[in-house]
């Protein structure tokens, strides 16, 4: 590697000190960084960060960039990152969002729960906590820690119940939120990511109970072993887990570090949440039906248990022209596959379209070559790097970057100003854009993941490995054809089914949901307020209990289906009669999204409908859906028809 000219860095501020409990550690770290930089000829200057004058010090210093070696709150929690962003000074480390989230252990666990990373169980402590209950649920020992501190400050290992009260108060000195976490016996490793590369794992060994403040900074007995004692396969597995955590923070251009404890060879991530219903011996096994999260969980379980039902999906590109399909509309994907057959174009799925690779009716198309990218929220980075055409189905689009705005297309209910909208499955423009784009110049090294298809296959696999199945059934009962989708609850003893009054019952304003689960687990979920209700309380619990009664539920569902079916028919006729609107078909749900052609933002149109026509609708802009209106179908025909007529009146006046 060619040497870097120190002058290219310009004037560098080495930020150290700060006002956290880790100030002295930061000053020592900062002195070492400053010395190293100056020895290499870099124009580096120490900045002892003081809360009351840091902004002025940085403005007057005329710095070109900053090396942030602050520790703890004020330095690692997004505060200093925000200051540097405002002052437009480039800096080391993660950005504002990732710093704020990663510094907060509780929020980090909640964030990463969604991607299924294995992590110790935990509980939040306060002055009223029943410590006997904590010990019974988490077992002993436990680790008690403040949610927003670093360097193990305020942390205590607790072996006896009567020590929990003291440990709570020791942690509460440093932060108002305190958590108790299940103790994990095993070896401790740390993995850093630089750019997008996972660096070699480091084994941390200390004779102390855990890697505490003294082990980190004062003891001469702590050993850092690299290369570590993991084999190549286990270290690679650990790197994949850390990269998944890293990606969830949305910081692709920054540095990230994560720790893990291996218990009997099983990664248990410290600081990330694992809910009680997913508890298992060995690897975390939670199969979630539907979407990319389900595919990941299947992949990380035991693929062999799926037998013939599993599908291997390539996740690296192959040479040739390319089209990327994102969203959920399988009909769009199938029609596109038909129209591109024999044209030398490879089709990739993206985001929640991933499970489409397992459908027999789609697998027969040889040019459906696999999946590209990750979740829909990462589309702006991933679409920019994709060298082909992009088709967005359903409502997951984000504002396109200029670099790919000419080669992204929309269909169905999704659209964006300035992008080409495809109607009636006429994908000619998408195909032309793909042929004009460079495509992939060569095959990338082959990598595959495993996904499953079919509820029977998933339930069978779950039973063989003792997995829990979480079945999201909030739309059950809201089917337009009146045929309720069968619940998975009762078909296997470890099923949790979630439902909602809002979506399935056509009661959009009543934000009440529930979980149907084995009785002992249901009681535990209710106590934790996880899935029983969106706004937990006595009233909502009473309403949900009433709605699920055998003599009430059929009447509510019949009412909802009737209103949804009749309401959709009313909207369909209105769209045909009024002109200037189009309506994408959907199979379930108590809302619909008519798109309009007026040169008027949806927020402005909704506001004018409210003030001029006394009609309340939700603008599509609230869902990043541009020129759409959200219309609820859970109202009587006698109210829906006059409201639509008034919308038509305003549209006619504005046309």
N, C-alpha and C positions, 0 to 999 in steps of 0.2 A: 504494500500500500504506500502510495506517495505521501511524503510528509505534508502536513497542513500548515499553511502560512499563518502564524499566530495573529498577524494583523487583520486577518479576515474576520476574527471574532469581534473586533472593535473594542470598545470599553465595556468591561463586564462587571456587573454588580454581583458579589457573592453575598447572598442574603443569609444571615445567621442570627442566632439569639432568639428574638421574639419574646412573647409574654406567657408562653405555656409552661407547664411543669417540667418540660424537657429543654428548657433554655440552656442549661449548662452543657448538655450533650450536644446541642446544636452549635454552640460556640466552639467546642472542640472539633466537631466535624468540619465546621466552616473554616477554621484555621488550617486544617489539613488540606482542604480543597484550594484555599487561597494560595498556600505555599506551593502546591503542585502546579497550579496555573502560572504563577509568577516565574517558577523555575523554567517553564517552557516558553517564556517570553510573551505571555498573554498579558494584556493591560487589565489586570483584575484588581478590584478594590473591595475591601470589606465594608458591608453595610450592616451595622448592628440595629436590627429592626425594633423600633419602638412604636407602639400603637399610635401615639399622638403625633408623630412626625414622619412616619415612613413615606407617605405620599409626597411630602415636600422634599425629603431627602432624595427620592428617586427622580423627581422632576428636575431638581437643581443639579443632580449628578451627571445628566446628559448621557445616560447609559444606552448602549446599543442592544444589550441583552442581559439576562439575569440567570445566575446559577442558584436555584432555590435549595438551600440546605437547612431550611427551618424544619423543626420537628413539632408535631402535635397541633392542637387547635391554633388557628391563626396562620399556620404555615402549610399544613397538609389538608385542610378541610375546605378548600375553595375560596377562602377569604383573600389570601395573598394572590392567588391565581386571578381572582376578579380584579384586584387592584392593578395587576400587570396587564390584564386585558384592556382595561380602561385607558391605561397609559401607553398602550400599544408597544409594550416591551416584550420581545420573545423570551421564553423562559423554559427551563428544564422541567421534566416531570409531567404529570397528567394535567388535564384542563380543569375548568371550574366544576363541571357536573361530576366527572369521575372522581375528583378529589373529595367533593362534598359527600358523595355516596359511599365511597370506600372508607372514609374516615369514620362513618357511622355504622357500627357493627350491626345494629338492628335493621337499619334500612338496607344494608348490603344483603343480609339474609333474606329479607322480604323480596328484594329485587331478583336474586338468583334462585329463589324457590321455583320460579317459573321455568327454569331450564333444567331442573331436576338434578342439581349437583348434590352428591352425598355430603352431609354435614351433621354435626351433633345436634340433638334436640336441645331446646332451650325454653326458658320462661322469663318474663319481665318481672322484676321485683319492685316493690314499693313498701311504704310504711305499714300497710295493711296486709302484706303477704302472709299466708299460712305456710310456714316453713316446713311443717310436717308434710303438707301436700306437695311442696316442691321436691322434697326428698323421695316421696313415694312415686312421683311421676318421672323424675330424672335419674333416680338412684344416687348413690354416693360412691366416690366423691363427685363434686361438681366444681366448676370454675366460675367464680363470680367476678364480673368485670364491668367497668364503666363503658357505656356505648361509644363514647367519643374521646378516647385517649389512645396514645401510642406508647411504644416502649414498655409495654406490660405494666404501666403505672396504674395503681389502684386495683390490681388483680390479686385474687386470693384463691388458693386451692382449699376447699372445704371438705373435711372428712367426716364431720359429725353435724347433726341437725342444729345443735345449740351454738355452732360457730357461724351459722348463716346470718344471723342478725348483725353480728360484728362485721362480717365481710361485706354485707350490704352497705353499712355506714362508711366503711373504709373506701368503697368505690364511689358512693354518693358524694364524697368530698370533691370529686373531680368532675362529675357530670350528673345531671338530673335523671338520666335514664340508666338503669342498671339491669344487667341480664345475668342469669345463672345458666350455665351451659354444661351439658352432660360431659363428664370427663372421659377422655379417650386414651387408653393405654396403647402405646406404640412408638415407632420412630418418627421424628419430625424432620420434614424436608421443606426447603424453600426454593421456588422457581421464579425467575425474573423473565420478563418479555421485553425485548428491545426492538422497536419497530414492529414487525410482525413475527419475529423469531423468538421461540422459547429457548432460553439459555440453559446450560446443563444444570440439573438439580443439585442442590447442596444439602448434605446431611448435617444436621445440627445435633451435637452431643454435649450434654452438660450433666455433672453429677448432682445438680440441684433438682428439685421436684419438677420444675418446668423451666422453659427458656425465659426467665424473668429479667428485670432491669439489671440485676447484678450479673447474671450470666451474659447479658448482651454487652455491657460496658465496663464492668469492673473485674470480673473473675478472669484469672489466667488459665482456668481449667476447661473453658469452653472450646470445643473443637469444631471446625468447619471443614468437612470432608468433601472434596470434589476432585476427580470423579467420585460419585457416591457408590454405595453398595448395591444399588438396583441394577438389574440386568437391562439390556437395551429395550426389551419389550415393555417392562414395567415403567421405565423412565419415560418412554414414548407415551404410554397411557396417561401418566401423570401430566405430561406436557399438554396433551389434548384437553384434559380437564381444566388446566390453568388458562389455556387459550380460549376456551368457551367462557370462562368467567371474565376474562379480559374483554372479549367481544361484547359481552352484555353491558359493559360500562360505556360502550360507544366511543372509545378513545383510540382509534387506530394509529395515531401518529405519536403516541406518547409511551412512556415507560410504565410498566406495571409489575407488581410483585405479589405473589400469593404464597401462603403457607399451607401445608397439609400434613396430617398425621396418618401413617399407614398402620392400621390395626389388622393383624393377620393377613397382610398384603392387600387390604381393602382401603382405598383412599377415603378419608373422612375429612372434609374441608372445614377448617376452623373459621368460624365467622359467617357461615352460610346456613340458612335455615333448612331443616327437614321436619315436616309436619308429622304428628303422631300417627296418622293413618298410613304413612309410608314406611313405618318402622319395620325392619327386617334384619335377620342375621345375614351377614355377608353383604354383597353389593346392594345398594338401594334399588329396589325393583318396583317401579310405579309405572304401569302402562296406561297412557292417556289416549283415549280413542279420538282420532281426528287431528289434522294439522301437523306441522313440523315437530311440535313438542312430542306428539305421540310417536312419530317416526324415530326421534332421537331415543326415547325411552325404550322402544322395541330394540333398537340397535344396541343399547347398552345392557339389555337383559341377557337372555340366553337364546340366541337366534336358532340354535338347533331345536329348541322346544317348539318352534313354529312349524317345523317340518316342511312340507311342500307349500305351506301358505306364505312363506317369506319370499321377499324379492330383493335381490341385490341391485343397488342403484349406483351408477357411476357418478361421482361428484367432481370430476376433473374434465376439462374440455378435450375435444378431439378435433383434428384438422378439418377445416371446411367452413362454408357459410353457415350462419347461425341465426336462430330466432329464439328469444327468451319469453316465456309465458308466465305471468305472475297473477295471483288472485285465487279464485275458487271455481270459475266457470268451466266445468269439464266439457260442456257442449262446444264452447269456443275452441278449446284445445283439440277436441276430436275433429271438428271441421277444418281447423288449420292443418292438422296432420294429413287429412285427406287431400287438401289442396296443395300441399308441399311434397307429396309423395312423388318420387322420381325426379325431383328438381335439384338434387344435390345440396339440399339445405338440412342441417341438423336442428332439431327442436329440443330445447332444454326447459325444464320447469324451474320455478323460483318460489321461495317462501312456502306458503301453505298449499301450493299446487304440488308439492313434493309427493304426497300419497298417490297422485294420479299414475305414477310409474308402476304401481302395483295392480292396476285395474286390467283384467284380461282383455277387455275390449280396446284398450289403448296400448298394451304391451306388444300387440301384434305389429305395430308400426315400428320398423327397424330404425327409422330415423328419429324416433324419440330416444335420444342417446343418454339421458340422465338429468341430473339437477345441477344448477349453477348458482352459487351464492348461498346466502343464509336467510335471515328473516326479513319480512317486508320493510321493517324500519331502517334497514341498512341499504335500501335500494339506491339512494343517490350516489353512494360510493361505488356500489357493485354495477349499476347500470352504466356508469361512466366508463368502467373498465371493460364492459362487454362489447366486443367488436361486431355487433350485428343489430338486427331489428328487435324491438321490445314490444310486447303486447300486454297491456294491463287490463285484466278483467276484474269485475266487482269493484269494491270501494277502498282499495289500499294504496292509491297513488299519492305520492308527495310531489311538491313543486319540482318539475324537471329542471336539471341543470342545462345551461345553454349547450354544453358539449354533446348532449345526446337528445336534445329537444326535437331535432328533425327526424329522428329514427325511433321515437316512442309513439305508440298508437294506443287508443282506448276503445273499449267496447261495452255494451250493456249499460249499466247505470253509472259507470265511471267516466269521467272526462276532465279535461283541463284546458283552459283558454290557450289557443295557439297550437294545440296538438290535433292530429287527424283522428276523427272518431269513425270507427268502422261499424257499419250497419248491415244487418241481415247476413252476417258471416261472409261478407265480401272482402276477403283478405288480400286481394291483389296488391294494394299499396304496401302492405307489410312485407309481402314476398319480394316486391321490387326493391324495397329498402334493404332487405337482407342480401339480395344478390349484388347490390351496389356497395355494400359495406365490405371491409377486408376479410372478415371472418377470422378464425383461428389459424395461424400459420403452421402450427405443429401440435402433435399430441402432447398433453401434459402427462406426467407420471400417473399411472392409473391408481385411483383410490375409490373404494366403494363403501357404502353403508347398507344396512339391512332395514327394510321396512316390511310391514305386514298388511294383509288385505283380508277383510271379512271378520265380522264380530265373533263367529263361532271359532275361528282360528285363534283370535286373540284370547277369548275366554278359555279355550282349551290350553293354550300356552300358559296363561296366568295360573290356572289350576295346577299345572304340572310343576311350576316353580314357586308356588305360594305367593304370587304377586297380588297387590291390590289393583283394581281397575276403577278409575274415576271417569264416570260417564256424564258428560255435560248434556242435559236433557231440557234446557230452558225453553226450547221451541216445541217440545212434545205437547200436542194438543192444539197447536196453532197451524196445523197443516190445512191448506185450502181445500184439499179433496176430502177432508173429514176423516181420513184413515190415520189414527194416532200411531206414531212410531212406537213399537214395543220397547218398554224399558228393559235395561239389562239387569236391574235389581231383581233378585230372586233366582236368577239363572246360575248364580255362583255365589258362594258365601262371602267372598271378599269384594263386593261391589259397593261403591258409593255413587248414588245418582243425584244430581243437582237439578232443581227446578225453580221456577220464578212465576209470580203473578203478573209481572210486567209484560213479558213477551208471549207466553203461552196463553194467558188468560185475557189478553187485550186490555189490561188495566195499566196503561203506561205510567200513570202517575203514582202507582202504588208500588214502591220499590221494596218488595218483600220476596225473599227466596228461601229455599230450604235444602237440606241434604237428607236423602233417604239412605240409611246405613244400618248395620247391625246395632242393636239397642245400646250395648256398652260403648260403642264408638260414637253413636249419636249423642249420648250424654257428654262425652268428652269434647266433641266438636262444639256443642252448645256452650259449654263452659268456656271454651276458647274464643267463641264468637267468630269462627272462621267462615263457615259455609251456611249456617242456619239462616241468617238474614243479612241484607246489605246494611241496614241500620238497626243493629240489635237492640231489643228492648221488650218489655212486657207486652205492649200493644201489638208490635209486629209479630211476635211469637204467637200471640192469641189469634191474629188474623191468619197466619200461615196454618196453624192447627185447624182452624175453622174451614179454610179452603180445602184442606186435604181430607175432610170427613167424607165417608162413603156416600152420604146423602146430599152433600154439597158439591163435591168435585165434578160429578157428571153434569150438573146443571150449569156450573161455571164454564166448563169446557164447551158445552153445547152452545151457550150464549156466545162465547168467544169465536167459535168456528163460524157460526151464523153471521156474526158481525164482520168477521174477516172476509168471508166469501162474498157476502152482499156488498160490503164496502169496496172490495176490489173491483167487483163488477160495475159499481157506480163510477169509480174512478176511471176504469177502462172506457166506459161509454162517454164520460166527460172529456177524456183525452181525444177520442175520435171526433167529438162534436166541436170542441172549442178551437182546435188547431193550434199549432205552435208548441205543442208538448209531445213528448214521447215517454212511454212507460215500459221499463224492462220487467219481464215476467219473474216472479219468484214463487217458491212453493210453500213457504211458511212465514209467519210473522205478522204482527198487527200494525205494521207501518209499510209505506211504499214511498218511492222517490221519483216523482215525475220530473223529467228534465225539460227545460224551456229554452227558447231561442232568442228571447229579448236581450238587447245589449245593456243589461242591468245586473249588477251584482246581487247575489241571492240575499245578502243581509239587507240591502236597500229595498229589494222587492218585498221581503218579509215585513220590513218596517212600514212600508207604504200600505200593505194589506192590513196591517194592524191599525194604522191611524186613519186611513181613508175608507176601508171597507169593514172594519171591526172583525177581522178574521185573524186568528192567531195560528201561524205555522212556524216551523223551525227552518231556518235557512240551511241549505246544503253546505255552505261554507264552514259551518260548525263541525262538519265531518270531512273537511277537505274535499268536498264534492262539487265545487264550482257552481254552475248554473242548475241547481236542483233544489226542490223543496221537499221537506219531509212532512208527509201527511199521515196522521194516525187513522187507522181503520177501526179502532175500538170505540166508535161512537155510533149512535143510531142513524139510520138512513135519513130520518127527518131533520137531522142536524148537518149531516155530511153534504147532502145535495145543495141546500142553500149556501153553504160555505164555499163549495166549488163554483157555484154560479157567480158568487161575488169575486172570486179569483179570476174567473173568465171575464167579468166586466172590466176589471182593472187592466188585464192583459189587452183587451180590445181597445181601451182608452190609450194605452201606451204604444200600441202597434203603429 
